[in-house]
Each structure stands twice: as C-alpha cells, then as structure tokens.
Amino acid sequence: MPSWPVQDAKARFSEFLDACVADGPQVVTRRGVETAVLVPIERWRRLQAAARPSLKQLLMTDTARTETLTPERAKPRRRPGMPLR
C-alpha cells in the first residue's frame, strides 16, 4: 500500500483521495509510523458487513450465548406487614 506523510496528505488531500479511489487503500504516516488508512467507501462497507455477524449467525454458532439475550428478572418486593400466600 502506498504511504503518505500526514503533511503531504493534508496539503494534497484531493490527490490523496483520488489515489485512494483509483488505486485502493492509502496509508497515512506520522513521523514515519503508520497511523491511519484511507479506503474507498465500497471496501469500507464490505469490511463493516463482514465484521458484524447477524443475530442468526450468532445464535447458530456452537458457542452461542443465549443467557445474555434476556435480562434477569428482579426479585418481587413485598410491602411490610403483608401476609405470605
């Protein structure tokens, strides 16, 4: 992936954005350290969709955790002096 120092990415943002759309993801560096990535929106949406499993997928897995789907019920409270039934 091509990398851009943050100063160049800021100064030439339009070119930076065009490179992303034409050539794919572009890395931004700060003081030589990779800091961020600019990706085309189509790729971002695919990554987002792949990262979030659906409820059906979660429930169908071997390690489905259904105990957290419904909250625990509170204990009933009695008024003082009321007889037990």
C-alpha positions, 0 to 999 in steps of 0.5 A: 500500500502506498504511504503518505506523510500526514503533511503531504496528505493534508496539503494534497488531500484531493490527490490523496483521495483520488489515489485512494479511489483509483488505486485502493487503500492509502496509508497515512504516516506520522513521523514515519509510523503508520497511523491511519488508512484511507479506503474507498467507501465500497471496501469500507462497507464490505469490511463493516458487513463482514465484521458484524455477524447477524443475530442468526449467525450468532445464535447458530454458532456452537458457542452461542450465548443465549443467557445474555439475550434476556435480562434477569428478572428482579426479585418481587418486593413485598410491602411490610406487614403483608401476609405470605400466600 
